[in-house]
Amino acid sequence: MSSCPNCGAKLSCGCQKRTLPNGKQGCSSCATKAQKVATETKKTVPTVNTNTWGPNRYLNLKKFTK
């Protein structure tokens, strides 16, 4: 029997090993925890003005024009 390198849980079979989002090996319970943490940290707010019509529609082009 092998054990998980992250949490030390006993693995009865090799099919319980997973590749974590950070590239390391772990068990299925570590993989679900790491996936939850990875999805929570990826939430971002767009910083670009998405209003394509209106008085501010050309503000995004200022960085491309001189």
Contacts in CASP RR format, 6 or more apart in sequence:
PFRMAT RR
TARGET T0000
AUTHOR 0000-0000-0000
METHOD contacts of the structure
MODEL  1
MSSCPNCGAKLSCGCQKRTLPNGKQGCSSCATKAQKVATETKKTVPTVNT
NTWGPNRYLNLKKFTK
1 10 0 8 1.000
1 11 0 8 1.000
1 12 0 8 1.000
2 10 0 8 1.000
2 11 0 8 1.000
2 14 0 8 1.000
2 17 0 8 1.000
3 9 0 8 1.000
3 10 0 8 1.000
3 11 0 8 1.000
4 11 0 8 1.000
4 26 0 8 1.000
4 27 0 8 1.000
4 30 0 8 1.000
5 24 0 8 1.000
5 25 0 8 1.000
5 26 0 8 1.000
6 20 0 8 1.000
6 24 0 8 1.000
6 26 0 8 1.000
6 27 0 8 1.000
6 30 0 8 1.000
7 26 0 8 1.000
7 27 0 8 1.000
7 29 0 8 1.000
7 30 0 8 1.000
8 27 0 8 1.000
9 27 0 8 1.000
9 29 0 8 1.000
11 17 0 8 1.000
11 27 0 8 1.000
16 27 0 8 1.000
16 28 0 8 1.000
17 25 0 8 1.000
17 26 0 8 1.000
17 27 0 8 1.000
18 25 0 8 1.000
18 26 0 8 1.000
18 27 0 8 1.000
18 28 0 8 1.000
18 30 0 8 1.000
18 31 0 8 1.000
19 25 0 8 1.000
19 26 0 8 1.000
19 31 0 8 1.000
20 26 0 8 1.000
20 30 0 8 1.000
20 31 0 8 1.000
20 34 0 8 1.000
21 34 0 8 1.000
21 35 0 8 1.000
21 38 0 8 1.000
22 34 0 8 1.000
48 60 0 8 1.000
49 56 0 8 1.000
49 59 0 8 1.000
49 60 0 8 1.000
51 57 0 8 1.000
END
